[in-house]
């Protein structure tokens, strides 16, 4: 068992890559990137190819993974595949159990634009929210498809739960965009009614001022 004090301070990307290897399959760098895009990218982030290969090399140097060259099914170049070691499995298990849990950081670009909505035309604000709604629905569909692909394999039970959470999260983002669009429409209606009342008040005052007995 790896002592908590002896676990190297890997970056989050390293632990994520090691976590992908923890399912017991031999994976190439391409495989790691593919599975990152289809899982981590839906609720955390997906590392670039350069990050993936950098972390795989780091994991091998720390003894958390081993690699070997295998002949490809097609093509002429061998590919390098990686497998987690027992030490690596102990390390990622210790990290998952004991590492401090950072709270989620919300950096919501569409909401920043909405916050600055007084500087934008209403039509432009609606465009931004509609684009965000389309993005959220696309992500929800991706998560839904990946949940289905995970199937009933017990080895993927918890990743499947995480993907289910991602599906629900992006559905909520889609629904929030719809709610914001409705709120903007209501706000515009209120502003229009206020303008009409102000105009009516001014017209009434002007008419009162034109009466001869005033």
RALIN-V494024 format. One record per residue. SS is DSSP state (~ for helix, > for strand, _ for the rest). OMEGA is omega in radians with two decimals (999 if undefined). D_CENTER is the distance of its C-alpha to the mean C-alpha in Angstrom with 1 decimal. Layout:
# RALIN-V494024
{{SS,OMEGA,D_CENTER} {SS,OMEGA,D_CENTER}}
This chain:
# RALIN-V494024
{{_,3.14,33.2} {_,3.06,31.3} {_,-3.11,32.4} {~,-3.11,29.5} {~,-3.07,31.4} {~,-3.13,31.5} {_,3.14,27.8} {_,3.12,26.9} {_,3.12,24.3} {_,3.00,21.7} {_,-3.12,18.6} {~,3.13,15.3} {~,3.12,14.9} {~,3.13,18.3} {~,3.12,17.6} {~,3.12,14.6} {~,3.10,16.9} {~,3.09,19.7} {~,3.08,17.8} {~,3.10,17.4} {~,-3.05,21.2} {_,3.11,22.0} {_,2.97,22.1} {_,-3.14,25.3} {_,2.96,25.0} {_,-3.08,26.1} {>,2.98,23.4} {>,3.07,23.9} {~,3.10,21.6} {~,3.12,20.7} {~,-3.13,20.0} {~,3.13,17.7} {~,-3.14,15.6} {~,-3.12,15.7} {~,3.05,14.6} {~,-3.14,11.8} {~,-3.06,10.5} {~,3.13,11.3} {_,-3.08,9.9} {~,-3.09,8.1} {~,-3.12,5.9} {~,-3.14,4.8} {_,3.14,4.3} {_,2.98,5.2} {_,-3.13,6.1} {_,-3.12,8.9} {_,3.09,12.3} {_,3.10,14.8} {~,-3.12,18.0} {~,3.09,20.0} {~,3.14,17.9} {~,-3.09,18.1} {~,3.08,21.9} {~,-3.13,22.4} {~,3.08,21.0} {~,3.10,22.9} {~,3.12,26.0} {~,-3.13,25.4} {~,3.11,25.1} {~,-3.14,28.2} {~,3.13,30.1} {_,-3.13,29.3} {_,-3.12,30.6} {_,3.12,27.3} {>,3.02,27.3} {>,3.13,30.0} {>,3.06,30.1} {>,3.09,32.6} {>,3.11,33.4} {>,3.11,33.7} {_,-3.13,35.3} {_,3.09,32.9} {_,3.10,33.7} {_,-3.13,34.1} {_,-3.04,34.8} {_,-3.07,36.8} {_,3.01,34.5} {_,3.07,33.7} {>,3.14,30.2} {>,3.11,29.2} {>,-3.04,27.5} {>,3.09,26.3} {>,3.13,26.9} {>,3.06,26.2} {_,3.08,29.4} {~,3.11,30.6} {~,3.11,30.2} {~,3.12,26.6} {~,3.09,25.9} {~,-3.09,27.7} {~,-3.11,25.8} {~,3.07,22.3} {~,3.11,23.6} {~,3.12,25.1} {~,-3.12,22.0} {~,-3.11,20.0} {~,-2.88,22.9} {~,-3.08,23.9} {_,3.08,21.4} {_,-3.10,20.7} {_,3.11,17.5} {_,3.08,15.8} {_,3.11,14.5} {_,3.09,11.0} {_,-3.11,11.2} {_,3.04,10.4} {_,-2.96,10.8} {_,-3.07,10.8} {~,3.12,12.7} {~,3.13,14.1} {~,3.04,15.4} {~,3.08,17.1} {~,3.12,18.8} {~,3.10,19.8} {~,3.11,21.3} {_,-3.07,23.3} {~,3.13,24.2} {~,3.13,27.9} {~,-3.08,27.8} {_,3.00,26.5} {_,3.14,28.3} {~,-3.12,27.1} {~,3.13,26.7} {~,3.12,24.2} {~,3.11,22.2} {~,3.10,22.1} {~,-3.13,21.1} {~,-3.12,18.0} {~,3.10,17.0} {~,3.09,18.0} {~,3.11,15.8} {~,3.11,12.7} {~,3.13,14.0} {~,3.11,14.4} {~,-3.11,10.9} {~,3.13,9.6} {~,3.08,12.5} {~,3.10,11.9} {~,3.11,8.5} {~,3.13,10.5} {~,3.07,13.3} {~,-3.14,11.6} {~,3.13,10.7} {~,3.14,14.2} {~,-3.13,15.8} {~,3.04,14.4} {~,3.14,15.7} {~,-3.13,18.9} {~,3.14,19.2} {~,3.07,18.9} {_,-3.09,22.0} {_,-3.14,24.2} {_,-3.08,24.3} {~,3.13,24.6} {~,-3.11,23.2} {~,-3.08,19.8} {~,-3.10,20.2} {~,2.99,17.7} {~,3.12,14.9} {~,3.09,15.7} {~,3.11,15.3} {~,3.11,11.8} {~,3.07,11.0} {~,3.06,13.1} {~,3.14,11.2} {~,3.11,7.9} {~,3.14,10.6} {~,-3.14,12.0} {~,-3.10,9.1} {~,3.02,8.5} {~,3.11,12.3} {~,3.09,12.7} {~,3.09,10.9} {~,-3.11,13.2} {~,3.09,16.1} {~,3.09,15.6} {~,3.08,15.9} {~,-3.14,19.0} {~,3.12,20.4} {~,3.08,20.0} {~,3.10,21.8} {~,3.13,24.5} {~,3.12,24.8} {~,3.11,25.3} {~,3.12,28.0} {~,3.12,29.6} {~,3.12,29.7} {~,3.11,31.2} {~,3.12,33.8} {~,3.14,34.7} {~,3.12,35.1} {~,3.12,37.3} {~,3.11,39.4} {~,3.12,39.9} {~,3.14,41.0} {~,3.11,43.4} {~,3.12,44.9} {~,3.11,45.4} {~,3.13,47.0} {~,3.13,49.2} {~,3.14,50.3} {~,3.13,51.2} {~,3.12,53.1} {~,3.14,55.0} {~,3.11,55.9} {~,3.12,57.2} {~,3.12,59.3} {~,-3.13,60.7} {~,-3.12,61.6} {~,-3.13,63.6} {_,-3.03,65.8} {_,-3.09,69.4} {_,3.08,69.9} {_,999,67.0}}
